[in-house]
Amino acid sequence: MPTNDSKTILQHQAVVAKGWQSSPIPVFVMFGADWCSYCVKQKPIVEELKSEYGDRVRFEILDADKETELKKAFGVRGIPAMFVLGKNLPTLEYAKGFQTKAVLKRKIEKVLAASV
């Protein structure tokens, strides 16, 4: 689990710069890398979810090697790492390591329900 709480994450300068703390819709963030085999396997699943959720959820797939400030803000220590931030809320769902589509959908749906 990340060491930072969701309120701290949402206030972090790198998150504010991306506009995620005030997003009108939930934001799904995946940290990964091309050299990570589990990340490579995870990416198509995240892309499928992106297609399914359309404009209800914003999806961001980030290179963990390049996004060091965001990685630090989220307390990421291993990849793939995925987070779902609620719209204008400190709601946070977290998943580390390869996850099935069903697991990620449950996390997204939980945040969507809390963001109503």
C-alpha positions in Angstrom: 0.0 0.0 0.0 1.3 3.5 -0.7 2.7 5.3 2.2 1.0 8.6 1.4 -2.7 9.2 2.2 -5.1 10.3 -0.5 -5.4 13.8 0.8 -1.6 14.3 0.7 -1.5 12.8 -2.8 -4.2 15.1 -4.1 -2.4 18.2 -2.7 1.0 17.2 -4.2 2.4 19.7 -6.7 2.8 17.1 -9.5 -0.9 16.0 -9.1 -2.1 19.6 -9.1 -0.1 20.3 -12.2 -1.9 17.4 -14.0 -5.3 18.8 -12.8 -6.3 15.5 -11.3 -7.3 17.0 -7.9 -10.1 18.9 -9.5 -11.1 16.5 -12.2 -14.9 16.5 -12.8 -14.6 12.7 -13.4 -12.6 10.0 -11.6 -9.0 9.5 -12.8 -7.4 6.1 -13.3 -3.6 6.3 -13.2 -1.3 3.4 -14.1 2.5 3.5 -13.5 4.4 1.1 -15.7 7.4 0.7 -17.9 8.2 -0.9 -21.3 10.8 -3.2 -19.7 8.3 -4.6 -17.2 6.6 -7.7 -18.5 3.6 -7.4 -16.2 3.2 -3.8 -17.2 3.2 -4.8 -20.9 0.5 -7.4 -20.1 -1.5 -4.9 -18.0 -1.6 -2.1 -20.6 -4.1 -3.8 -23.0 -6.5 -4.4 -20.1 -6.3 -0.8 -19.1 -6.9 0.2 -22.7 -10.0 -2.0 -22.8 -11.3 -0.3 -19.7 -10.6 3.1 -21.2 -12.8 2.1 -24.2 -15.6 0.8 -22.0 -15.7 3.7 -19.6 -15.4 6.4 -22.3 -15.8 9.9 -20.9 -16.9 8.6 -17.4 -13.3 8.0 -16.3 -10.1 9.7 -17.3 -7.2 7.2 -17.9 -3.5 8.0 -17.6 -0.8 5.5 -18.4 2.5 6.9 -17.2 6.1 5.8 -17.6 7.3 5.2 -14.0 10.9 5.9 -15.0 10.0 9.4 -16.3 7.3 10.4 -13.8 9.5 10.3 -10.7 7.7 13.1 -8.8 4.3 11.5 -9.3 5.7 8.1 -8.4 7.0 9.6 -5.2 3.7 11.4 -4.5 1.8 8.1 -4.8 4.4 6.2 -2.8 4.9 3.7 -5.7 7.6 1.1 -4.9 6.7 -1.5 -7.5 5.1 -1.6 -10.9 2.6 -1.9 -12.4 0.8 0.3 -9.8 -2.7 1.6 -10.5 -4.8 4.2 -8.6 -8.3 5.4 -9.1 -9.0 8.9 -7.8 -12.5 10.1 -7.2 -13.8 13.3 -8.8 -13.1 16.2 -6.4 -12.8 13.7 -3.6 -9.9 12.2 -1.7 -11.3 8.7 -2.6 -8.5 6.4 -3.6 -8.4 2.8 -4.8 -5.0 1.1 -5.2 -3.8 -2.0 -7.0 -0.2 -3.2 -7.3 1.1 -5.9 -9.6 -0.8 -7.5 -12.5 -4.6 -7.3 -12.0 -7.5 -8.8 -13.9 -10.0 -6.7 -15.7 -12.7 -7.7 -13.2 -10.6 -6.5 -10.2 -9.9 -3.2 -11.8 -13.6 -2.7 -12.8 -14.6 -3.3 -9.2 -12.1 -0.6 -8.0 -13.4 1.8 -10.7 -17.0 1.1 -9.9 -16.4 1.7 -6.2 -14.9 5.1 -6.9 -17.7 6.0 -9.4 -20.3 5.1 -6.8 -18.6 7.3 -4.2 -18.2 10.1 -6.7 -21.9 10.6 -7.3 
